[in-house]
Amino acid sequence: MSIVDEIWKDVTGYEGYYQISDLGRARSCDRTIYDGRWGDRFCKGKPLVATLGKRGYVYVPLCKLGKPSTTLLHRLVAKAFIGDCPDGFEVNHIDGDRLNNAALNLEYLTPSQNMRHAYDTGLAKPMRGEMNATALLTNDKVFEIRRLSAQGLKDAAIAPMFGISRVTVYDVRTRRSWRHI
């Protein structure tokens, strides 16, 4: 779709103030505003300057009746062109590019579907082993447990050495856990 074919819709709650396009752009609308000092004056609409947030999503500034706010651009596009977000759902970028906020690239998914999409597309990596904040063992300890097991030490004897359960030793030894190393 080219910019010539671009479709613009009012931003919900900001009708007459801002519009959003199916290509993921935002603009203010032409309007007359009251300036207490000078009376009414005409304001020409213009494209909004988007800001890239810390997590890689695009934000746009909106203001109505002197109350400013910043809103995620992809949420505005989804609401305008897909419809209201069902309870418990999130907006997903189909191609995984957080900068591509075109309506055709957005869909509503449950949080678990959205996370699965992130893993499937390589956007998220599983936090395995030492990288997992809840890990009780380190890579070196796993190697040591496996070495001790190979020497014939029983799981019940190894467990107290590392402050873990006998079942955890069994899982490490049989590679039910920590299989990535």
Secondary structure, DSSP 8 states (H G I E B T S, - for coil): --GGG--EEE-TT-TTTEEEETTS-EEE--EEEEETTTEEEEE---B---EE-TTS-EEEEEEETTEEEEEEHHHHHHHHHT-S--TT-EEEETTS-TT---GGGEEEE-HHHHHHHHHHTTSS----GGGSTT----HHHHHHHHHHHHTT--HHHHHHHHT--HHHHHHHHTTSSSTT-
